[in-house]
Structures are given as structure tokens and as C-alpha cells.
Amino acid sequence: MKVATWNINSVRLRIGLVTRFLREHEPDVLCLQETKVENSLFPTKPFDRLGYRYRAINGQKGYHGVAVISRIPFAKTCVQEFCGKSDARHMGVTLASGVELHNFYVPAGADIPDPVANPKFAHKLTFLREMALFFEKRPDRSSHPVILVGDLNVAPLENDVWSHRQLLDVVSHTPVETGLLSEAKAAFEWTDLTREFVPHEEKVYSWWSYRARDWKASDRGRRLDHIWISRALKGSLKTHSIIKKTRGWSRPSDHVPVLADIGL
């Protein structure tokens, strides 16, 4: 099963990029974040034409939003609210194959890495704690096939950013964020799929800022987009890729897709 995750930064604005990606890479399941559209206005026809007839959407007007687009039927769907907010940051599905998949859009946290001075940063930290608790209480970590994907808005390792030293005080790579993401990862004994394929000493990114005059030349990226798998799937990994070329497409998202092939 090929699974992709992509923060698309408005699915209606970039529907042409999404369909191009689907035609070129043909994932079985595509998880989108930051769709920025309420459910009734989600663009369904382009997906129907490509054979992606199953959709689980959790959206709202203008902000956030997540969706799971699939060629595989769903046995069930679920939405979990975090931090007491209905802000469209989670969509869960169980596929007909039995695989459970959770699509997350973790809050970005704004620019000031101080939870007292910055309520958005406090929200992010609380969200990460609750995400860990959501899985920690489950007893089936070793037996049940579960995939967690999404824009987690944290670059956890030193080589997940262009400069570890310079970004230690920058939101997305601060020690408190990377520590909480590590706790969330340990809570269900997740495997970080990208780092199963890319050695820890190698730089790897999935996001490049719009602020860069030439994003490719400066290459000041961060790895914010993740695919995690449960213990039951660890022996099933086949291939992995980060589709960097999409960052150079016309009117791109600042994130690029992460794609994995998992044998079932």
C-alpha cells in the first residue's frame, strides 16, 4: 500500500498540483493537511475522475483542515478533538484492509517560543502532550497495524533542519517541542519511517519557507512532515521518498509530499 502525506496549503487553490501528483505517483491513500475548506466545498470531482472515490474530510472555512483521499474503501472513520478545540486537526480512518490511519495537522505555534507570552505556542505544546496520551492508553501497540502521518510541525533531529545551532530558539526545533514529539513517538513505540531510509547523519527536509528568494539555492529547509508506523508494520517497509520537485512547481505549497510503500 502506497501512502502519501502532504500539507497542501489550500486544496482548492492547488487542486491541479494534487491531481498531477496523483497521476505521477499513484498512491493508494493521500493524506492532506491545511486544506482550508469546509466539508461541503471540498473539491471531490477531480479525485473521482482519478479513481479516488473514498474520502474522509474534516475541514473548516479558511483555516486548518485535514482529509484522507483513498482508492481503498473505509471500514470506519473517526475525528478526535484536541485541546478542547474543534479546529479540524485530525482525521482517522480504518481501511478495508484493517490498517488504521491517523492524519494530523499539529499547530504551528507562531513565532515566539514562550508558552506564557504566546498562547499559540502553549496550544502547540498541549496538543503534542494530548497526542501522546491519545495513543499511550492503547494496549495494542504490538499487534495492530497503525499509521500516523501529517504535518507535525516539529523537526525533531539535528539533521532535520539546515542549522541545529541557529534554530534551537526557533519554533519547530526548540528543545521543548522536540522533547514532546519524542515522548509522543515513544508513547506507541512508533517508527519514524523517513529515518529508517535516510541515515541520521544526513540532512533531509520536507518544507522550505516562502520567504527565501531562491529556496533551492539556499536550501534552508526543515523536516516537518512525517510518516510513523506501529510495531506491527515495522517489518513491512518497502520504499520511501520525499518528492522535493513539487516545491518547484508553479504556485507550490511550501511543503512537499512524503511517500511510502508499506507491504501488507
Helices and strands as residue ranges (DSSP letters): E 2-7, H 15-25, E 29-33, G 39-41, H 45-49, E 54-58, E 66-70, E 74-78, E 90-95, E 100-105, H 119-136, E 146-151, G 158-160, H 164-167, H 175-187, E 191-192, H 193-197, E 207-208, H 215-218, E 221-222, E 225-229, G 231-236, E 237-242, G 244-248, E 258-262
